Amino acid sequence: MAVKIDMKTSVASVIAMVGGATAVNAQDWSGAYAGVGVGSEGGWLGNYYSNDDYPDDYHYAGAGSLSGFVGYNIQLDNFVVGAEVSYTGTQLATTQDDGDYDYVRNSMLDVKLRGGIPMGKALIFGFAGLSVSTQYLEDDYVGMGLNFGGGVDYQLTDSFFVGAEYTGRLMTGHYETGSYDSTIGFRAGMRF
C-alpha cells in the first residue's frame, strides 16, 4: 500500500516537472518588436467594364516586394495576442495581350490583429485586419479591403527572430473593381 502511494506521488511529481519544464522552455513573446521583410506578390484584379474589348479580370504579373513592420504582443499563458502594422512597397501590375501595364499597385499598408500559440522558440500565428493600397489606372486612387493569413516566427536569440508568413487581401478600388492579391514573405526582426 505504501509503495502504491509512493508510485502515485512519484508519477505526479514527474508530470508536474515535465509540465513546468515545458512552460519554462516556451519563449516569452511579450513586448514591442520591429523588422523588415522580402516577399513575392501575385493575384488578380476584376474589371468593371466586362465586355469583348476588356477581359473579365486581369492577372497580376508576379513582383517582388520589400516591407517594414512594427508590432506589440501580449502573452497570456500559452496564447499570444497582439497587433501589427506593416508597409509593403511593390510594383504589382496587370498586363494585357499587348504587354501594356494597365493597373499597378504601388504599396500596401496592412493593420493586423494577431493571435498565436508559442511552441518552444517558435510562435505559430494567424491574423486578420484592414488594408489600404495606392494604385493607379490613368489616375492615382486608393484601394481598401480586408487582409488575413498566418505564419511562424522563430526566436534566434532573446532579441532577434526570423519568420515566414502568407498574407491575402480582398480589396476594392477604382471603378468599383475588386481584387485579390497575396504576399508570401520572409521576415527578420528585433524585440525590444
C-alpha atoms as one frame of an Amber mdcrd trajectory, in Angstrom:
protein
   0.000   0.000   0.000   2.770   2.417   0.884   4.590   1.514  -2.347   1.490
   2.335  -4.431   1.116   5.712  -2.759   4.798   6.478  -3.365   4.407   5.461
  -7.036   1.406   7.750  -7.461   3.293  10.574  -5.800   6.350   9.943  -7.987
   4.300   9.889 -11.198   2.505  13.090 -10.176   5.878  14.723  -9.426   7.294
  13.731 -12.829   4.195  15.068 -14.633   4.439  18.350 -12.698   8.159  18.677
 -13.518   7.595  17.965 -17.236   4.725  20.444 -17.350   6.834  23.048 -15.564
   9.788  22.440 -17.877   7.563  22.851 -20.948   6.255  26.162 -19.620   9.790
  27.356 -18.846  11.097  26.290 -22.296   8.335  28.174 -24.153   9.570  31.546
 -25.393   8.021  34.674 -23.885   6.812  36.761 -26.866   5.556  39.764 -24.872
   6.585  43.277 -25.868   7.291  45.512 -28.840   9.078  44.401 -31.998  10.027
  45.727 -35.443  11.654  44.407 -38.576  11.918  44.136 -42.363  10.881  41.595
 -44.953  11.104  40.497 -48.582   8.299  38.818 -50.494   6.683  37.664 -53.698
   3.380  39.206 -54.836   0.601  37.833 -57.058  -3.162  37.823 -57.601  -5.888
  39.127 -59.894  -7.909  42.310 -60.477 -11.570  42.248 -61.520 -12.693  44.514
 -64.365 -15.661  46.857 -64.065 -16.287  47.061 -67.830 -16.539  43.305 -68.597
 -17.134  43.335 -72.379 -15.452  41.942 -75.501 -12.793  44.659 -75.508 -11.826
  44.047 -71.896 -11.422  40.661 -70.201 -13.411  39.924 -67.072 -10.305  40.113
 -64.966  -6.593  40.666 -65.181  -3.924  38.563 -63.554  -1.177  40.437 -61.801
   2.286  39.786 -63.138   4.389  38.428 -60.277   6.501  41.020 -58.478   8.935
  41.243 -55.614   8.362  43.426 -52.575  10.129  44.994 -49.616   8.370  45.645
 -46.331   8.771  47.039 -42.851   6.677  46.242 -39.775   6.157  47.174 -36.134
   4.004  45.436 -33.561   3.273  44.591 -29.958   2.488  41.205 -28.351   0.881
  40.288 -25.045   1.400  36.733 -23.800  -1.452  35.125 -21.856  -0.049  31.821
 -20.574   0.009  29.580 -23.683  -1.569  32.109 -26.060  -0.210  35.320 -27.599
  -2.345  38.232 -28.824  -1.106  41.366 -30.496  -1.335  43.976 -33.218   0.978
  44.714 -36.131   1.252  47.432 -38.789   3.226  46.727 -41.955   4.045  48.725
 -45.081   4.872  46.889 -48.325   6.320  48.549 -51.420   5.996  46.775 -54.782
   5.214  47.244 -58.490   2.406  44.694 -58.772   0.937  45.218 -62.253  -1.533
  43.606 -64.653  -0.856  43.137 -68.353  -2.996  42.816 -71.491  -2.158  40.903
 -74.672  -0.106  43.825 -75.998   2.042  43.747 -72.870   0.938  47.164 -71.620
   0.596  47.654 -67.882  -2.950  48.769 -67.073  -3.397  48.543 -63.320  -0.498
  48.964 -60.957  -0.439  48.575 -57.183   2.460  50.532 -55.702   2.172  49.958
 -51.982   0.074  48.390 -49.250  -0.491  49.343 -45.624  -1.757  46.433 -43.502
  -3.133  46.661 -39.959  -3.397  43.187 -38.390  -4.818  41.730 -35.187  -2.819
  38.586 -34.392  -3.270  35.504 -32.249  -0.757  32.704 -31.803   0.493  29.709
 -29.882   4.120  29.580 -28.653   5.841  26.238 -29.171   9.384  26.216 -27.808
  11.200  29.012 -29.657   8.517  29.254 -32.372   5.314  31.296 -32.473   2.650
  29.955 -34.832   0.136  32.725 -35.566  -2.871  33.768 -37.593  -4.227  37.258
 -38.241  -6.960  39.368 -39.821  -7.305  43.090 -40.355  -7.645  46.017 -42.752
  -5.548  47.037 -45.776  -5.143  50.242 -47.787  -3.272  50.343 -51.090  -2.141
  53.041 -53.506  -2.835  52.136 -57.121  -3.225  53.807 -60.443  -5.305  53.393
 -63.576  -4.624  56.575 -65.556  -5.067  58.474 -62.257  -3.920  57.603 -58.750
  -6.528  56.121 -56.447  -6.760  54.233 -53.180  -7.955  50.665 -52.691  -9.329
  49.400 -49.374 -10.200  45.983 -48.038  -9.519  43.100 -45.669  -6.396  41.066
 -45.008  -5.944  37.629 -43.471  -3.250  34.986 -43.191  -0.798  33.263 -40.924
   2.785  32.259 -40.405   5.512  31.370 -37.977   8.227  33.369 -36.212  11.296
  31.692 -34.710  13.404  33.191 -31.928  17.147  33.042 -32.769  18.233  34.931
 -29.634  16.447  36.820 -26.865  16.269  39.846 -29.194  16.274  38.571 -32.800
  13.766  36.451 -34.708  13.114  35.295 -38.284   9.870  34.153 -39.823   7.664
  33.482 -42.815   4.046  34.441 -43.451   1.271  34.413 -46.029  -0.955  37.497
 -46.408  -4.109  37.521 -48.557  -6.004  40.737 -49.362  -9.543  41.241 -50.685
  -9.667  44.816 -51.984 -11.991  47.256 -53.759 -10.862  50.297 -55.673 -11.200
  52.317 -58.879 -14.459  51.894 -60.868 -15.702  49.508 -58.161 -13.255  46.836
 -59.294 -12.433  44.123 -56.808  -9.110  42.375 -56.451  -7.358  39.611 -54.602
  -3.636  39.697 -54.074  -1.292  37.816 -51.832   2.187  38.066 -50.393   4.425
  35.165 -49.453   7.145  36.761 -47.381  10.184  36.140 -45.226  10.980  38.485
 -42.367  13.550  39.281 -39.722  13.022  41.412 -36.665  14.146  42.590 -33.260
  12.266  42.551 -29.970  12.585  45.472 -27.573
